[in-house]
Amino acid sequence: MSRLTVHPVIMGVGISLFDSNKQMSNLKLQSSKTMGSGVVALHYTNR
């Protein structure tokens, strides 16, 4: 299981977490939870 937290920050540029969409397509979103601060917790498993 992979866990990823997304913080709502607006930036003009950033570092890509994945080299391609192919890597993302190997993941399946299991659950998500939005915190009061706006942070989103995403839980993924491999397909």
C-alpha positions in Angstrom: 0.0 0.0 0.0 1.2 3.5 -0.8 0.1 6.6 1.0 0.3 10.0 -0.4 -0.7 13.3 1.1 -1.5 16.3 -1.1 -1.1 19.8 0.4 -3.1 22.5 -1.4 -0.3 24.9 -2.4 -0.3 26.9 -5.6 3.1 26.8 -7.3 4.2 27.6 -10.8 6.5 24.6 -11.0 7.2 21.5 -9.1 8.8 18.1 -9.0 6.9 15.3 -10.7 6.4 12.3 -8.4 6.0 9.9 -11.4 8.0 9.8 -14.6 5.0 8.9 -16.6 1.3 8.2 -16.5 2.2 4.5 -16.9 3.5 4.3 -13.3 0.3 5.9 -12.0 -1.8 3.4 -14.0 -0.3 0.6 -11.9 -1.9 2.1 -8.8 -5.5 1.8 -7.7 -7.1 4.3 -5.3 -8.4 2.5 -2.2 -9.6 5.5 -0.2 -9.2 9.2 0.3 -9.9 11.5 3.2 -9.9 15.3 3.2 -8.6 16.9 6.4 -9.9 20.1 7.9 -6.8 21.9 6.7 -7.5 21.0 3.1 -4.8 18.2 3.0 -6.0 15.1 1.1 -4.8 11.7 2.3 -4.8 9.2 -0.6 -4.3 5.5 -0.1 -3.3 3.4 -3.2 -2.5 -0.3 -3.8 -0.8 -1.9 -6.7 -3.1 -3.4 -9.4 
